[in-house]
Amino acid sequence: MEAAFAIKAVIALVAFAAWVIGKLKGPDTPAPMAATPPPLTRRTRRVRKASAPVAEEPPAPAPVAAPHLDASSLVVTRPARAHARTQFRGAAALRQAVVAREVLGLPLSLRPPRF
């Protein structure tokens, strides 16, 4: 065990000495500067031609509340004792998830990036 450590230490010492000598000695021949090709220029975005001026659309009319709805019929919460619909429980929930996955595709986080 000690012999293996001694051998590793000697190899590390020799490698370090060779590295230091190489650093002190410097490179044998300097790298040729003119032989390297010039760097590639970066691609720029293409400038789009100016399109014809688009006439501004008139603002959309303000939505009007339906006459058959009043403040008493706009209840958005369900009672605390009410159960979730049966389509979202048990085997029906799995069926809904399978149908949704086939119709909508993979979740955005699992889709490959678009270029």
Distance bins in CASP14 RR format, pairs under 12 A and 6 or more apart:
PFRMAT RR
TARGET T0000
AUTHOR 0000-0000-0000
RMODE 2
METHOD distances of the structure
MODEL  1
1 7 0 0 0 0 0 1 0 0 0 0 0
1 8 0 0 0 0 0 1 0 0 0 0 0
2 8 0 0 0 0 0 1 0 0 0 0 0
2 9 0 0 0 0 0 1 0 0 0 0 0
3 9 0 0 0 0 0 1 0 0 0 0 0
3 10 0 0 0 0 0 1 0 0 0 0 0
4 10 0 0 0 0 0 1 0 0 0 0 0
4 11 0 0 0 0 0 1 0 0 0 0 0
5 11 0 0 0 0 0 1 0 0 0 0 0
5 12 0 0 0 0 0 1 0 0 0 0 0
6 12 0 0 0 0 0 1 0 0 0 0 0
6 13 0 0 0 0 0 1 0 0 0 0 0
7 13 0 0 0 0 0 1 0 0 0 0 0
7 14 0 0 0 0 0 1 0 0 0 0 0
8 14 0 0 0 0 0 1 0 0 0 0 0
8 15 0 0 0 0 0 1 0 0 0 0 0
9 15 0 0 0 0 0 1 0 0 0 0 0
9 16 0 0 0 0 0 1 0 0 0 0 0
10 16 0 0 0 0 0 1 0 0 0 0 0
10 17 0 0 0 0 0 1 0 0 0 0 0
11 17 0 0 0 0 0 1 0 0 0 0 0
11 18 0 0 0 0 0 1 0 0 0 0 0
12 18 0 0 0 0 0 1 0 0 0 0 0
12 19 0 0 0 0 0 1 0 0 0 0 0
13 19 0 0 0 0 0 1 0 0 0 0 0
13 20 0 0 0 0 0 1 0 0 0 0 0
14 20 0 0 0 0 0 1 0 0 0 0 0
14 21 0 0 0 0 0 1 0 0 0 0 0
15 21 0 0 0 0 0 1 0 0 0 0 0
15 22 0 0 0 0 0 1 0 0 0 0 0
16 22 0 0 0 0 0 1 0 0 0 0 0
16 23 0 0 0 0 0 1 0 0 0 0 0
17 23 0 0 0 0 0 1 0 0 0 0 0
17 24 0 0 0 0 0 1 0 0 0 0 0
18 24 0 0 0 0 0 1 0 0 0 0 0
18 25 0 0 0 0 0 1 0 0 0 0 0
19 25 0 0 0 0 0 1 0 0 0 0 0
19 26 0 0 0 0 0 1 0 0 0 0 0
20 26 0 0 0 0 0 1 0 0 0 0 0
22 28 0 0 0 0 1 0 0 0 0 0 0
65 71 0 0 0 0 1 0 0 0 0 0 0
65 73 0 0 0 0 0 1 0 0 0 0 0
65 74 0 0 0 0 1 0 0 0 0 0 0
66 73 0 0 0 0 1 0 0 0 0 0 0
66 74 0 0 0 0 0 1 0 0 0 0 0
67 73 0 0 0 0 0 1 0 0 0 0 0
68 74 0 0 0 0 0 1 0 0 0 0 0
69 75 0 0 0 0 0 1 0 0 0 0 0
75 82 0 0 0 0 0 1 0 0 0 0 0
78 84 0 0 0 0 1 0 0 0 0 0 0
78 85 0 0 0 0 0 1 0 0 0 0 0
83 89 0 0 0 0 1 0 0 0 0 0 0
84 90 0 0 0 0 0 1 0 0 0 0 0
84 92 0 0 0 0 0 1 0 0 0 0 0
84 93 0 0 0 0 1 0 0 0 0 0 0
84 96 0 0 0 0 0 1 0 0 0 0 0
85 92 0 0 0 0 1 0 0 0 0 0 0
85 93 0 0 0 0 1 0 0 0 0 0 0
85 96 0 0 0 0 0 1 0 0 0 0 0
86 92 1 0 0 1 0 0 0 0 0 0 0
86 93 0 0 0 0 1 0 0 0 0 0 0
86 95 0 0 0 0 0 1 0 0 0 0 0
86 96 0 0 0 0 0 1 0 0 0 0 0
87 93 1 0 0 1 0 0 0 0 0 0 0
87 94 0 0 0 0 0 1 0 0 0 0 0
87 95 0 0 0 0 1 0 0 0 0 0 0
87 96 1 0 0 1 0 0 0 0 0 0 0
87 97 0 0 0 0 0 1 0 0 0 0 0
87 99 0 0 0 0 0 1 0 0 0 0 0
87 100 0 0 0 0 0 1 0 0 0 0 0
88 94 0 0 0 0 0 1 0 0 0 0 0
88 95 0 0 0 0 0 1 0 0 0 0 0
88 96 1 0 0 1 0 0 0 0 0 0 0
88 97 0 0 0 0 1 0 0 0 0 0 0
88 100 0 0 0 0 0 1 0 0 0 0 0
89 95 0 0 0 0 0 1 0 0 0 0 0
89 96 0 0 0 0 0 1 0 0 0 0 0
90 96 0 0 0 0 1 0 0 0 0 0 0
90 97 0 0 0 0 0 1 0 0 0 0 0
91 97 0 0 0 0 0 1 0 0 0 0 0
91 98 0 0 0 0 0 1 0 0 0 0 0
92 98 0 0 0 0 0 1 0 0 0 0 0
92 99 0 0 0 0 0 1 0 0 0 0 0
93 99 0 0 0 0 0 1 0 0 0 0 0
93 100 0 0 0 0 0 1 0 0 0 0 0
94 100 0 0 0 0 0 1 0 0 0 0 0
94 101 0 0 0 0 0 1 0 0 0 0 0
95 101 0 0 0 0 0 1 0 0 0 0 0
95 102 0 0 0 0 0 1 0 0 0 0 0
96 102 0 0 0 0 0 1 0 0 0 0 0
96 103 0 0 0 0 0 1 0 0 0 0 0
96 104 0 0 0 0 0 1 0 0 0 0 0
97 103 0 0 0 0 0 1 0 0 0 0 0
97 104 0 0 0 0 0 1 0 0 0 0 0
97 105 0 0 0 0 0 1 0 0 0 0 0
97 107 0 0 0 0 0 1 0 0 0 0 0
98 104 0 0 0 0 0 1 0 0 0 0 0
98 105 0 0 0 0 0 1 0 0 0 0 0
99 105 0 0 0 0 0 1 0 0 0 0 0
100 106 0 0 0 0 0 1 0 0 0 0 0
100 107 0 0 0 0 0 1 0 0 0 0 0
101 107 0 0 0 0 1 0 0 0 0 0 0
101 110 0 0 0 0 0 1 0 0 0 0 0
104 110 0 0 0 0 0 1 0 0 0 0 0
104 111 0 0 0 0 0 1 0 0 0 0 0
105 111 0 0 0 0 1 0 0 0 0 0 0
106 112 0 0 0 0 1 0 0 0 0 0 0
108 114 0 0 0 0 0 1 0 0 0 0 0
END
